[in-house]
Amino acid sequence: MGRVLHPTRPLRSGDAILVVRTGLVAPFPEWDAVRLRLESVGLSPVLCDDPDQAFFPYAASDKERMRRFLSVVTGGQGTGILSYRGGSGAIRLLGGWEDPEKDFSGKVPLVCGFSDMTYLHAALARKLLLATFWGPNARELFHPESFDLWWKMVSGTIRKGDALALGTARTLRPGRASGRLLGGNLESLAHLCGTPFLPDFTGAILLIEDVDEPLYAIDRALRTLSLSGGLDRLAGVVVGPFSGWTPRGDDPAPSVADLVLSLFGRIPVMEAALPGHSVPMATWPLNVLVDMRCPEEDAPTLVLLESPFENPA
């Protein structure tokens, strides 16, 4: 693996933040409030594409959306790139992937989003060796605490040596490990098996989360990843929130934690409430080195071993 490219610097007052429609294009009623919240910290949000109704529910053809996305990532147009909303549609972009030149016009941007953005986080990590941020899409920044957690991370307040926000957390299997934090939405990661976009998880700390999936589907996704061989050399696992599932009589295990522990022997495993489809939501850097500590008695921690930014000051 080559050198990971970190965003050039944190966001600061006066920066433009480009809001891209990687998934569904339908507007959400909180947009005006989100725009004002971004402006309150000095950012200038820019909706950077005009939807073509001929391609509804998406903004344009899949190939054009991929071209636009890679253009804003590599073109030096803005310091920050924020996904507009989740839902669906991001995986369709990958069929139009063309490896761009990695010069990034001298500026590596900060890319942030979650849920359906898992596909693009994975592609940027695998293809461009880019560090990105697992955190709210624009829509989720409507929640004040999610916004505050996001701003502390992307503005560089959280630094090397600091602990990531976990919320309510517990050790599922004790131990300690370090590695690159990778992952995201579990179902999306499973969909990438057999493609050239699944990240190399060798030595990684894997983050998984999901929403509104029954336990048998969570089991299926975990086993798909396991059978692919992609999880054979993990260093540790962070189980984020798996909200919205209702227990059934034919569940393959009592809980998500039990499923994970049955698949991953001997490596440390923790459970954390904030990194996923929950409110509030934390923002974590992906493809960045972290130290994972899961003591038997005390609460677990996840500490940054390096800055998410090339120039953190």
N, C-alpha and C positions, 0 to 999 in steps of 0.2 A: 504494500500500500504506500502511495506517495504522501507528500505533505498535504495535510488538510488546509484548505483556504478558509480563514476566518473573516467575517465582516470587517471592513477596514476600521471602523470606529463605531462607538455608540451613537444613537440618535441624540440630537440636541436641538434647542430652540432655533428656528429658522430653517430647519430641514423640510424638504418635501417628502411625503410618504405616499407612494404610489399604491393605490388600491386596485387590485386586479381581480377580474371575474374568472377564476379558474374553474368554477362549478356553475351552479344555478345562477341565473341572471335576475330573477324576480326581485324587485326592491323589497326592503324590510322597513317597517315603520319607525324603527329606532335610528335610522341613518342620520337624520339631522342632529339628534342628541349626541351620537357618536362623533360626528364631524366637529361639533362644538367642544366636545371633551378633548379631542386631539388638538384643536386650536388653542385650548386653554393651557397647554404645555408648550406652545410655540410651534407646533407642527402644522404643515400645510398639506392636508389630504387632497389627493388628486385622483378622481375616478378616471382611469387612463384608457378606457376603450368605450366606444359607442355601440350598444347592442344592435344587432341586425335582427329584426323580427322574423326574418325568413328562417333563422336557426334556433328560435325559441324551443326549449327553455334555456338555451345557451346563448352566449353573446355573438358567436360567429362559428364558422366551421371548425372542426377539431384541429385541423392542420393550421388554420390561421390563429386559433387560440394558443397553440403551442409556439408558433412563431412569435406572437406578441409576448408571451411569458418569457421565453428565452431572451428576447430583445431587452426587456426591462431588467432581467437578471444580469445580463452581461454588458449592457450598453452604457452603464454609468449615468443613467438618467435620474436616479434618486438614491439617497442613502438607505431608505427603508422601503420594503415591499410587503404589503399586507393583503391577505386573501379577503375578498369581499364577504363571502358567506360559504358555508359548506353545503351539504346535501348530496350531490352526485355530479358526475361528469368529468372529474379530474383525470380518471384513468384513461379516458378517451384521448387525452392529449398525447399520451405516451406513444401512440401509433405514429405520430408525426415527429418524434424526436429526431433531431439531427445534431450530432456533436458539434457545438460551437467552438470557436477559438476561445481559449481560457484567459485572454488578456483582461477581460472585465473593464476595459477602458480605464485601467488604473485604479478602479474603485470596486471593491467587493461589497455588495449590498447586504443588508440584514433582511432575511426573508422569514416571514412569520405566518402561521396558520395552523389549523388542526383538522381532525376528522378526515374529510375527503382529501385534504392537502397531504395526507400521509403518502400518497402515490408520488407527489412531487418532491417532498422531503427525501424520500427513498432514492428517486432518480438523481437528485442533485448530489446526494452523498455518494452514490455508486459511480455516477458518470463524471461528475465535476469535482469530487472530493471537497464538497462545500459544507461548512458548518451552518446550520439554519436554526430556527427557533420554533419549538412546539409550544404554541400559545394561542390565544383567542384570534379568531377571524374578526373582521371589523364588527360584525353583528354582535359578538359576545362582549365587545368593549363597552357596551351599554351598561353592564353591571359595574358599579363603582369599585368594588374590591378587586374584581378581575382586572380592571383598568390599572389600579394602583400597583398590583403585582406585576403586570406587564410593563408598566413604565419604569419600575425599579430595575427590571432586568434589561430592557432595551436601551435605557439611558446610561447604563454602566454603573449604577449604584451597587449592584451585586458584582463582586469581584472574585478573582482567584483567592481561594481559601475560605470563601463564604459558603454557607450551607444553602441549598435550594429549598424553597418553600414546599413542604410536604402536606401540611394540614394534619388531620388525624392520621397517624401512621403506627404500624406495628411490625415487629419481626415475625416472619413466617418460618424462616429457617436461619439460624444464626450463622455468622461468618463475616468475612471482610474481603472485598475485592475492589480492583480498580480497572477501568477500561473506558472505552468511548461509549457515551450514552446514545443509543440508537433505538428506533422503533416508532411507535405511534398506535394508530387504530388497528386492533388485532385482525379484524376481518379484511381490511385493506391490505395488510401485510401478507396474509394468506393468499390473496388474489395475485400477488406478485411472484409466487413460487413458479419456477420454470421460465421466468422472464429475465432479461439482462438488467432489470432495475432493482431486484431485491438486494439490499445492502449485504456486505460481508460482515457477519456477526461474530467472527472469530475474536475472542477476547473481549467482547462487548458486554455492557450492562444493557439489557433489553427492557424497554418500557412497553407495556401493553395496556390497552384500555378499550372499552366499547360501550355501546348503549343500545337498549331495546333488542338484545339478542338473547334467545333462550339458551339454557346451559348446554344443550346438545350441539347448538351451532358454535358456541365458544369452544367446546371440546373438539369439534370438527376442525375449526380453524387452527387450534393449537397443534393437533395431530398432523394436519397438512404441512405446517411449518416444520414439525419434527421429522416427518417422513422425507421431506425434501433434503434433509441433512444440514439445513441452514442453521440449526440451533445446537449442533453437536459440541461446539467449543465456546459456549457462552461462559462469561465470568460471573454473572449475577442477573437477577430478574427483579424488576419493579412492577408490581401489579397495581395499576391505577384503578379508578372507579369503573365498575361494570354495573351501571344503573339500568333500571327498567326491566329486569328479568324477574319473572314470577316462578317460584318453585313448582315443579311438577312431580307426579309420582314416578315417572320413568326417567328422571334426571340421572345422568351417568355418575354424578358425585354430589355430595351435599352442597358444595360451593365452588366458586372459581378458584379460591385458594387451594382447595383439595385437588382440583384438576392440575394446577400448576405444580404443586409439590409432587404429584405422582409422575410427572413427566421429567422434571429436572432434579436429579439426585445430586446431593453433596454441595451444590453451589448455594450461596446466600440468596434469600428471597425476602423482599419486604412488600408491604402493602401501604399505599399512600392515597389520600383522598383527593388531592388537588389537580393532578395532571391529566385532565380528560373532560368528558361530558358531565361536568358538575359545576355548580355555582357556589362559591367563586372558583375560578380556574387559575392555576399557576402558569407561568411561562418558564420553560426550561430550554437551554441550548442543546441541540442535537449534534452528534459527531464531535463532541468535546469531551476531554478526559475528566472523569469524576472518580471520587473515592466513596465507596459504598460500605457503610458499617452497620451491621445488624447484630447488636448485642442481645444476649438472651433475656436480660432483665429490663434494660432501658430502651427508650425509643430509638429507632434507626435514624441514620443521617445519610445525606448525599451531598458531598462537598466538591466544589469545583477545584480541580488540580491545575487548571490553566484558565486564562481569561478567554471568554468567547470572542474577543475582539483582537485584531492585529495590533491596534493602537488604543488601549483602553482609556488612556487619559483624555 
